[in-house]
Amino acid sequence: MAATSTRIVHSLWRGLSCLPLRLLYLVSNLAYYIIYYIVRYRRKVTRRNLCRSFPEKDMKEIRTIEKRFYRTFCDYVMEMLKMMSMDKEEVKKHLTFEGTELVEKAVREHGKSCVVYIGHNMNWEFITSLPLHFSEEDNITFGQIYHPLENPDMDRIVLDLREQYGSKCIAMSNTLRYIVNLAREDRKFVIGFIADQVPTWESISHWIDFFHQDTPVFTGTEKIAQRTASAVFYMSMRQTARGKYTATFHHMADDASMTAEHELTDMYFRMLEENIREQPHLWLWTHKRWKRTRKGYAERMEKRKRDRAEKMKNK
């Protein structure tokens, strides 16, 4: 029954994806007015994030970025849908990669695997087409870390979408094991990490200033890169026209194991903020990025400490 449901949903989505992109953009235009003006999807979160991140901008400028973001977000959904029926040559027309020679040099000349920091800059889905720009003779394992969806039908659709060009989706919970196994087998890899998400309370170990706000950040990407002595890059995104993007590799380290603690993490967020400031409408502002605070963290740690003491006392 579940398999039948998945096939039906998948067929429906694939059928819609066969529509011309220009028609899907008309749907996007309509969706924008519904989502922004009627549903008002996460408008308060987006407005708060923008106001706190750009205190130097007046409300007119904030609203301009806000509206442009929602238009781009609706385009992102339509482009993601269209990807289901895009062949290899068509997807290349939508995303141009720059700096791939840096990755090739790291792999071919220095024998390094590569960890690539990525942000939620639209349209990040197109990045899964990266294997199309490398020779199969390089024998590189390409992949991206993802969080499995609760809905199995949608999860299957997303997996098919992101793996269709030869890039492997690696479940977040299996990341370290998967990558360490590749390293032990001496198999070269290029793995992308969208590392600008909110860490769980339990995994917070480092804070930075990000867009004028005290921000807890993931450090797992850095630790994996250091453990595997990988070369490290940041991939910036910029939009050149509607549905057209350029992804550029920026060198961060030749060997992560030679970097200091938090050096790569801090560098990544500096580069990400600079990238976002260039075209702020591309970043995912609906994300509740700053919902965890130092005060909240301190209170949780204190409660955990008291609970442990109480538990030991009752033993």
N, C-alpha and C positions, 0 to 999 in steps of 0.2 A: 504493500500500500504506500509506504513512504517513498519507495523508488518510483512508483507511478506518479506521485505528487511532484517529486523533483523533476521528472521528465516533462510534466505538463507546464510547470512554472518556467523551466528552462526553455521550452519551445516557445512559450508566450513571449518571454524576454528576447529571444533570438529573432522572433518574427518582427517585433517592434524595432529591433536594431537594424533591420534591413531597410527601414525607411531612410530616405536621403537625409544627411545631416542638416541641410538647410531647412527641412521640414521639422526636424527635431528641435532646431533653434527657435522656430515659431512656437513650439510647445514650451520651450524654455522661457520665451518672452511672456507668455501667458502665466506660467508657473510663478515667475517673479512677482507679478502683481498679486497673485493669490497668497503666496508665502509671505511677502513683505507687508502688504497693506491689509490683508484679511486675516490670515492665520497668525501673522506677526511672529513667525517662528524664531524663538530665542532672541527677539529684538532687544530685550533688556540686557541680556548677557553680552550681546555684541556691542551695544552702545557703551556699556560700562567698560568693557575691555578696551575699546577704542579711545574713550575719554582718558582712561588711566595711562594708556600707552603713548598717547600723543597730547600731553598737557599743553604743548605749545600751539596747538591748532584750535581755531574757534569752532563753534558748533556747526557752522555752514560747511567747513572743511570735513568735519567728522561725518556729517550726514552724506556728503558726496562719496567718501570712502565706503561708508556703510551700504549705500544703495548699489554702488559698483560691485561690492563684495557679494551681495545677494544675487545680482545678475550673473556674476561669474560662478557662484555656487550652483545655480540652476543649470548653467551651461555644463558645469562639471558632471552633474548627474546625467545629462543627455549624452555627453561625450563618453562617459563610462558605459552607458547603454549601447552606444554605437560601436564601441570596441569589440563587442561580442561577434560582430560580423566583419570586422576590419581584417584584411589580409596583411601580409608582411610589408608590402610596398605602400599600402595606404597609411598604415600607422606611422611609417617613416615620414610621411608628409606633415604629420601633426606635431612631431617632436624631433628636433634636431639636437644631437649631442655634440658638445665641444669639449676638447681636452681628453678624449679617449686615448690619445697617444701616451698620456701620463700613466694611465692604467696599464696599457700594453707594455710600457717600459718596465714598470714595477714587476709585472708577471714574467715577461720574456727575458729581460736582462738581469733582473735581481732575484728572480725566483720567489717573489713575494705574493701572498694572497692579499686581498684588499677589503677593507671595511669602509663603507661609504655612508657618511652621515647625510640624512635627508630630512627636510621639514615638511609640514603639511601645507606646502605651497602648490596650488593647483596648476596643472593637472598632474598630480603625482602618479596616477594610474598608468599613464603612458610610459613611465620609467621602466615598467616591466618588459618593454621591447628592447632593452639594452643588449641582450644576447645577439640580436640581429646585426649588430654593428661590430661583432668580433668573429674571427675565423674559428670554425669548429676544430681546426688543428691545434688551437691553443688549449683545448681540453679543459676549459674553465667551468666550474660549477657556479651558476648565477642563482641568486636567491634574494628574497626579501622577507623580513620578519612580519608576521601578521597575527592578529588576535582572532581566533575562530569565533564565528557568529553563533548565537544561541539557536537561531532558526536554521535547521539543517538544509532546507531548500536554498536559502540565500547564501549559506556558507558554500555550498557546492557551486553555485553560480559564480561567486567571487573567486573561488579557487580556479575554476575553468577560465575565467576572464584573465586572471593574473598569471596563469601558467601557460597560456596558449602560445607564447613566443619563446618558450624554452627556459623561463625563470622559475625556480622552485619556491613555493610558499612554505615557510618554516614557522610552525606554531610557536608562539612566544614562550610557552612553557618548555619547549624542547630545544630552544636556541643554543644554549651552551653545549649540550650533549652532541647535537648535530654538527656544530662547527668544530668542536674539538676532535670529533671522529674524522672529519675531513682533513684536519691538520695532521693527525696521527697517520693517516693513509697517504700523506704527502700529496693530496689533491688540491690544486690551486682553486681558490674561490674568490668571487666578488659578491659581497653580501650588503644589501642596503638596509639601514636602520632608520626608521622615522622616529627620531629620539626626542621630539619636543612635547611628548605627552606628559600627563600628570602621574608621578610615581605614587604607589600606594604608601600609606603612612609607614608601614613596616620597612619599606625599601628606601626611605629618605635618609641620605647621608651627606648631602651637599646642597648648599644654597648659593644662588648667584643673583646679581642685579640684572634683570631682563626687562627691557622696556620700562625702566624706572620702578620696577616692582620686585620685592623680595620673592624669589622663586625657587622652589625645590625642584631638583632635576634628576633625571636618570643618569647613573654613572655606569650602568651595565655594559653599554656599547664600548666604552673606553676599556673596561676590564677584559672584555673578550678580545679586543684588538691587541691589548698588551700581552695577554696569555698566549696568543697565537703569533706574536711578533709580526703582525700584519702592517702593510702600508695603509695609510689612512687618508681619505679624501672627504671634502664636503661637496655636495652637488647643489648648486644654486639653480633656481628656476626663474625664468622671466617669460612674459607673454609678449609676442611680437604682433599678433593679430588675433581675431576671434578664432579659437580652435587651433592656434599655432603657438608653440612654445619652444624655448631653447633651454636645455639642461647642460650646465657647465661644471666640469670637474675642477676642483681647486685643491692643490696639494696641502696636506696638513702635517704628515710625518712619513718618513721612509720606513721607520721601524717603531711601532708603538711601544715596544718593550723598553725603548730608550727614553721615553717621556716620563715626566714627573706626574705624581698623582693629581688628578683633576685638570691637568694641562690641556688635554684634548677636549674634555667636556666644556671647559671655559672658552676655548677657542671656537668650538662649534657654535655655541650660543652667541658669541660675538659676530660670527660670520652669518648666522641665521638672522639676527636682528638687522644687520646691514642689508641683507637680501630682502627682507620684508619691507624695510623702509623705502626701497626702490619702487616697489609696486605693492602697497599694503593690501590692495583688494584681493590678492591671491592667497593670503593666509587664512586659515580656518578660524575666524574670530568667534564662531558660535561655540567653540570648545571652552569649557569652564577651566581654563588653564591655571587660574590663580585661586582656586577654591581651598587650597591648603595653606595655612599660615604657620609662622613660627610659634605663635601663641597656642594654636590648636595642637601643634606637634608637641610642645612642652607639656601641655595638659595631659595628652595621651601617654607620654613617657612617664610622667609622674604617677598617673593612675596605674600603669603597668607595674611600676616599681612598688606601689602600695599593695597591689594584688599579689605580687610575688612574695612580699614580706608576710602578708596575711596567710598565704598558702604555706609558707615555711613554718609559721607559728603554729598552725593547726596540725602539722604532721606529728 
